[in-house]
Amino acid sequence: MMLYQQIADQISGRISEGIYLPGQRLPGVRQLSQQFGVSISTIVQAQRQLENTGLLEARPRSGYYVMPQSWAIPERPEATQTDLQPTAVTGQELVLQLAHLTNHPDFIQLGAAVPDPSFMPLRTFQRSLAKTVRQHNEQAASYSFPPGLPEFRQQIARRMYLAGSKVKADEILVTNGCQEALSLSLQTVATAGDIIAIESPTFYGLLQVIESLGMQALEIPTDPQTGISLTALELALEQWDLTACVLMPNYSNPLGSIMPDSRKQQLVALAVQHDLILIEDDINGDLGFSAERPRTLHSFSQDSAAQVIYCSSFSKTVSQGLRTGWMIPPPALFQRAEYLKYVSNLATPTLSQLALTDFLAQGGYERHLRQIKSRYAQQISLFTQAISKYFPVNTRVTQPKGGFVLWLELEKHIDTLQLSQRMLQHKISIAPGQVFSAAQKYGHCLRLNCAQPWTPQLEQALVLLGEELSADND
Ligand SMILES: Cc1ncc(COP(=O)(O)O)c(C=O)c1O
């Protein structure tokens, strides 16, 4: 991507975040060129591009202004409600269909939460890969047994520090993605029949792990802005013997909620009081639209009884194909988790770990994050705008402050499972709401993956989806 396009993306990110408001004048070119550290002509080119896309207007002798918003932001969904009964997970077979479609080049991929490769740092990462093959060919061909490569774990420890978690490299266990980290976490602390509290709705991959381990899920009401309801969790703790609670405190999937620090602190205190293990999925933690990285839940547990198992990966930021993530179990659980990792697949690919080590050490990861965060903010804004234009008026949509998915709540009678099957005929995949719930709630909701390049075909797909929904409303 050209430099001026990158700057245009960043300015548009600031507009989405509300840093520059509709109708306001942008800072002058000289000031912007200083802020972004680029030439005045790059700023001028970026402003022209934003004028062409309708985000800015030029006023003679006055400068550039943010265009007034000509569309109404749809309302947010209300906090969810559940009946606080543990249930066996059902209805997850459908998810395999979504997974298969992810690799289908003819489909518009609005279903699985997988960013299009154009959102990944493929070219810069390729350099790290090539260098690794050149310099560490023999090592890359060998196992790196658990807990994983020391130099990679060192790089992760540095990143964890930025999110408030003070960990040493030897406290980190490398895994095959976040999915394995979640599975190992549950296997480490729970057994078949145990009750696991989860956010409702939640990421379907987690439901599948709970199902495959024969555990029961207890869905806890969750607010699209502030995350899991602590009152409901406390009530559930009084009623049921909960072993663990798995949640995404930062930019959850699918709601996009983020727990304020005060609530993270309260949650850790509640967990300590009830001896409840918290399993934190922080896969989107680096993808906030503002500059500041939110703190991990893990960082709030370090002074207490170390109640949190932290899980994450590079699947949403660098590449899913690397299959590389990590977990941080409390010290007392480390050995068991490490052994389970060894038993399940011996090791995580060495090549991925070495290449990621280089990418992190050279600053490529940080540079990519700076770009991608504002691109995702822009995508969320474009999708929200399209939903406001093309979908039935009473469609409710989340307003995430990070990540790249939107959760939509439609009229109660709409069946998004049927809708998803109809959309397949148009080669469009969407994720129907019911796969995000153990008890198959949310049949009238759906999740959209917004990390797709904005093209006329994509806009047309959203028009079509809106038409199908409007037809269902008649
Ligand atoms: C919330 C969440 N957690 C975990 C995963 C699994 O990630 P990985 O590819 O790193 O195994 C995903 C992937 O979609 C996800 O969205």
The ligand as an SDF file (V2000), in Angstrom:
LIG
                    3D

 16 16  0  0  0  0  0  0  0  0999 V2000
  -12.3060  -15.4650   19.8380 C   0  0  0  0  0  0  0  0  0  0  0  0
  -11.4370  -16.4820   19.2010 C   0  0  0  0  0  0  0  0  0  0  0  0
  -10.6770  -17.2570   19.9670 N   0  0  0  0  0  0  0  0  0  0  0  0
   -9.8890  -18.2050   19.4330 C   0  0  0  0  0  0  0  0  0  0  0  0
   -9.8380  -18.4020   18.0760 C   0  0  0  0  0  0  0  0  0  0  0  0
   -8.9550  -19.4740   17.5210 C   0  0  0  0  0  0  0  0  0  0  0  0
   -7.7890  -18.8850   17.0520 O   0  0  0  0  0  0  0  0  0  0  0  0
   -6.5210  -19.6460   16.4650 P   0  0  0  0  0  0  0  0  0  0  0  0
   -6.6260  -19.5850   14.9750 O   0  0  0  0  0  0  0  0  0  0  0  0
   -5.3680  -18.8670   16.9840 O   0  0  0  0  0  0  0  0  0  0  0  0
   -6.5290  -21.0310   16.9830 O   0  0  0  0  0  0  0  0  0  0  0  0
  -10.6060  -17.5980   17.2220 C   0  0  0  0  0  0  0  0  0  0  0  0
  -10.5910  -17.8090   15.7630 C   0  0  0  0  0  0  0  0  0  0  0  0
  -11.4930  -17.4800   15.0410 O   0  0  0  0  0  0  0  0  0  0  0  0
  -11.4400  -16.6170   17.8020 C   0  0  0  0  0  0  0  0  0  0  0  0
  -12.1890  -15.8030   17.0540 O   0  0  0  0  0  0  0  0  0  0  0  0
  1  2  1  0
  2  3  1  0
  2 15  2  0
  3  4  2  0
  4  5  1  0
  5  6  1  0
  5 12  2  0
  6  7  1  0
  7  8  1  0
  8  9  2  0
  8 10  1  0
  8 11  1  0
 12 13  1  0
 12 15  1  0
 13 14  2  0
 15 16  1  0
M  END
$$$$
